Amino acid sequence: MITPDLKSGLRRDFKRYTEIFYVLLGCISLLIAVLLLENKHGGNFVIKSAMPYCFCLVLISSILAFSIFLVTFYTYNQMMNNSLAIVGFTFLISGTFDIVCLLSYTDMSGISGITDPSGKSVLFWLLARIVNAIGFLLLINVSGQRKDRLGRGWKLVVSLLFIVTTVLFVYLFDGLSGWIYGPVGLRPAWNIILAIIAAIYGYNTCRMIISSRKNGDPLNKTLACAFIIMFFCQIITIGLVSLHDIRVLLSCILKFTAFLLFFYVFYIQGIKRPYVLLSKAKEELNEYAFELDRLVDKRTHELKQVNQRLMADLEVARGIQQAMLPSVLPQNEYVSFVSGYLPAENLSGDFYNVIRIDGSHYGIYIGDVSGHGVSAAMLTVFTFQRILSLVDEIGKEGMTIPAMVLEHLFNSFNAANFSEELYIVLIYGVYNIDTGIFSYASGGLNTSPLRLRPDGSIQELDSEGFAICKLGDFISPKFSNRQVMLFPGDKLILYTDGLVETLNRDKQPYSKERLKDLISRHRKWNANQMTQKILEDVKQFSEKINDDVTILTIEVLRPF
């Protein structure tokens, strides 16, 4: 029993697919008319004079095929749609086979002189149908956005090679066409191949109807109509005995009609639709322009609010980062630790700390993280927390081995869910107040620690090392322990690249040479005075600090 809801649903489907229903009805009516005509004449209805018309229709269809190829070929770089590329080269191959089909007729003295086709001509006619069917099957099943290694130039070369190879193969092997066409007419293989091609078009039709139902694109309905016509184009030629049959003429008419629809679809898809979208965008832009005066105050206010929220978030991140930096460094009668810090205008990622490991050892680290803003603050928090947690994991003795600390930090960083472009560079060292030995290992910090002796001479310490980055799946870096003996009166200056890379108004960097000259001239100052002098000199040198400037000075105190 048909319910009102079912009637309403059928009515909606009919309205949605009116064009498809009408095309299907027209093709079925044409097929029935042919069957009735053949029944009236007691068999196949032959029209000897139909061949010139078939010739013209095939020629025009080939021109349409080449036009579709040109449209898709020259819009490929803009559209980057592999489906359109498949269609374009499909029409190039099938159109060429149709032209070769026409050139293979036994008498080409003129349109009126076209007589009987050769077996090769019929074979090329069939090959054109096969190529079209396969091409449209790929169109349905291959994603248009799929990454393609071959550019349009290589696709063209492959298509031309396929065309040349096929033509040579057909002409070199005369017996091949005998499977399709012989002295008595068309072979049974013809009907089998056409049935397979028709099945492909039937499948394509169903897929297009489903796609149209999902996305509502009217071009999918147009393609479905074209596939229906191509389906009946194959069906109507099944069972042919002679190529002068009226079915051949009707098949050419159906193919020409379908190609017109294909040209419309791919012209719209490749040329007209982008311009329509552009025109629509221009119209919308004009509308926005008319409304701009009225909305400018409102939008400006909203942008200010958004900017205030962003700045507030950055200030929170800056506060988190600043809170992690120690306000007071440990001191005793043997060694003094002094820090200096100039924050950049943009939230950056410098960090430093001095921790007391036991009664004789102090852990010192200074470093930088990649990027700016919230991500830099989060990396800083991670570094502080991870190093502090290592005290419990590897113990105080392990904390006195810099290479072990960096190795654990590297493994922890790779185990964490950080993106691949983030990294940390630092130097971790341990100062033993009993022996005066400063042991350290580099985690890729691109500045050289400077040892300032009481006489003003300077020793640059080796700081080569591997950064803390997301390469744990590919490499296991070996961090090296290095040692330097610090004597009373020595100062060791650790700093980040923001210091030596700060630029003045002439785009000249502050440089390591300027830093060495400054500390050598003020060698008699204590660590606090020297650190403050360096910061003052940087401020005078540069009007704008684009990267954090961080200094950590270790001074071995004299006994009196």
Secondary structure, 3 states (H helix, E strand, C coil): CCCHHHHHHHHHHHHHCHHHHHHHHHHHHHHHHHHHHHHHCCCCCECHHHHHHHHHHHHHHHHHHHHHHHHHHHCHHHHCCHHHHHHHHHHHHHHHHHHHHHHCCCCCCCHHHCCCCCHHHHHHHHHHHHHHHHHHHHHHHCCCCCCCCCCHHHHHHHHHHHHHHHHHHHHHCHHHHHHCEECCEECHHHHHHHHHHHHHHHHHHHHHHHHHHHHCCHHHHHHHHHHHHHHHHHHCCCCCCCCCEHHHHHHHHHHHHHHHHHHHHHHHHHHHHHHHHHHHHHHHHHHHHHHHHHHHHHHHHHHHHHHHHHHHHHHHHHHHHHHHCCCCCCCCCCEEEEEEEECCCCCCCCEEEEEECCCCEEEEEEEEECCCCHHHHHHHHHHHHHHHHHHHHHHHHHHCCHHHHHHHHHHHHHHCCCCCCCEEEEEEEEEECCCCEEEEEECCCCCCCEEECCCCCEEECCCCCCCEECCCCCCCCCCCCEEEECCCCCEEEEECHHHHCCECCCCCECCHHHHHHHHHHCCCCCHHHHHHHHHHHHHHHCCCCCCCEEEEEEEECCCC
